[in-house]
Amino acid sequence: MIKKIFFIFFLFFFNITFAEENIMILKLKDGDVTIELFPDVAPKHVDRIKKLASEKKYDGVVFHRVIDGFMAQTGDVQFGNSNLEKFDLRRAGTGGSEYPDLKAEFSDIPHERGTLSMARSMDPNSANSQFFICFKSAPHLDRQYTVFGKVVKGMEFVDLIKRGQGSNGEVDKPDKIISLSLK
């Protein structure tokens, strides 16, 4: 009986520890956003996000493209980091990291409110560091972009990200990521 109780306790403890390894905190000007990552669905994309976050590459990166009722895009660690000398808002959204592009890891997880998905060019295997957070359901993106996580707390702070102008959603004086880190 004691062995059974110990085993259950061990499994419970292990699951909590494992789960926390896949929780990130996105600090925004209005509050903290808790994100659950999906390593079983998109392992290479989750590894990339974790790697760049642990290197503090996302800290200071602007939300360069924000379309009301659709999504907020960020993650250009090359040109979109407002903390770096090479920050160039006109080029934000055209860069990535020093790491190679990732092969697509498409899944059946739908693009719903709060979904985090990787941005890419026309090439499905071109995701690198940029990602977006959906404001609303966007089924036209399903199985076309790699979903790697979901907001589980703090979506009200994502809703307050400054919106862009026009159909492309380019943002003048954009909000930025204060920090992105593992819990």
Secondary structure as the mmCIF struct_conf table of DSSP 4:
data_model
#
loop_
_struct_conf.conf_type_id
_struct_conf.id
_struct_conf.beg_label_comp_id
_struct_conf.beg_label_asym_id
_struct_conf.beg_label_seq_id
_struct_conf.end_label_comp_id
_struct_conf.end_label_asym_id
_struct_conf.end_label_seq_id
HELX_RH_AL_P HELX_RH_AL_P1 ILE A 2 GLU A 20
TURN_TY1_P TURN_TY1_P1 GLU A 21 ASN A 22
STRN STRN1 ILE A 23 LEU A 28
TURN_TY1_P TURN_TY1_P2 LYS A 29 ASP A 30
STRN STRN2 GLY A 31 LEU A 37
TURN_TY1_P TURN_TY1_P3 PRO A 39 VAL A 41
HELX_RH_AL_P HELX_RH_AL_P2 PRO A 43 SER A 54
TURN_TY1_P TURN_TY1_P4 GLU A 55 LYS A 56
BEND BEND1 TYR A 58 TYR A 58
TURN_TY1_P TURN_TY1_P5 ASP A 59 GLY A 60
STRN STRN3 VAL A 61 VAL A 62
STRN STRN4 ARG A 65 ILE A 67
TURN_TY1_P TURN_TY1_P6 ASP A 68 PHE A 70
STRN STRN5 MET A 71 THR A 74
TURN_TY1_P TURN_TY1_P7 VAL A 77 PHE A 79
STRN STRN6 ASN A 81 ASN A 81
TURN_TY1_P TURN_TY1_P8 SER A 82 ASN A 83
BEND BEND2 LEU A 84 LEU A 84
TURN_TY1_P TURN_TY1_P9 GLU A 85 LYS A 86
TURN_TY1_P TURN_TY1_P10 LEU A 89 GLY A 93
BEND BEND3 THR A 94 THR A 94
BEND BEND4 GLU A 98 TYR A 99
HELX_LH_PP_P HELX_LH_PP_P1 PRO A 100 ASP A 101
STRN STRN7 LEU A 102 LEU A 102
HELX_LH_PP_P HELX_LH_PP_P2 LYS A 103 ALA A 104
BEND BEND5 ASP A 108 ASP A 108
TURN_TY1_P TURN_TY1_P11 ARG A 113 GLY A 114
STRN STRN8 THR A 115 MET A 118
BEND BEND6 MET A 122 ASP A 123
TURN_TY1_P TURN_TY1_P12 PRO A 124 ASN A 125
STRN STRN9 ALA A 127 ALA A 127
BEND BEND7 SER A 129 SER A 129
STRN STRN10 PHE A 131 CYS A 134
BEND BEND8 PHE A 135 LYS A 136
HELX_RH_3T_P HELX_RH_3T_P1 PRO A 139 LEU A 141
TURN_TY1_P TURN_TY1_P13 ASP A 142 GLN A 144
BEND BEND9 TYR A 145 TYR A 145
STRN STRN11 VAL A 147 LYS A 153
HELX_RH_AL_P HELX_RH_AL_P3 MET A 155 VAL A 158
TURN_TY1_P TURN_TY1_P14 ASP A 159 LEU A 160
BEND BEND10 ILE A 161 ILE A 161
HELX_LH_PP_P HELX_LH_PP_P3 LYS A 162 ARG A 163
STRN STRN12 GLN A 165 GLN A 165
TURN_TY1_P TURN_TY1_P15 GLY A 166 GLY A 169
STRN STRN13 GLU A 170 GLU A 170
BEND BEND11 ASP A 172 LYS A 173
STRN STRN14 LYS A 176 LYS A 176
BEND BEND12 ILE A 178 ILE A 178
STRN STRN15 SER A 179 LEU A 182
#
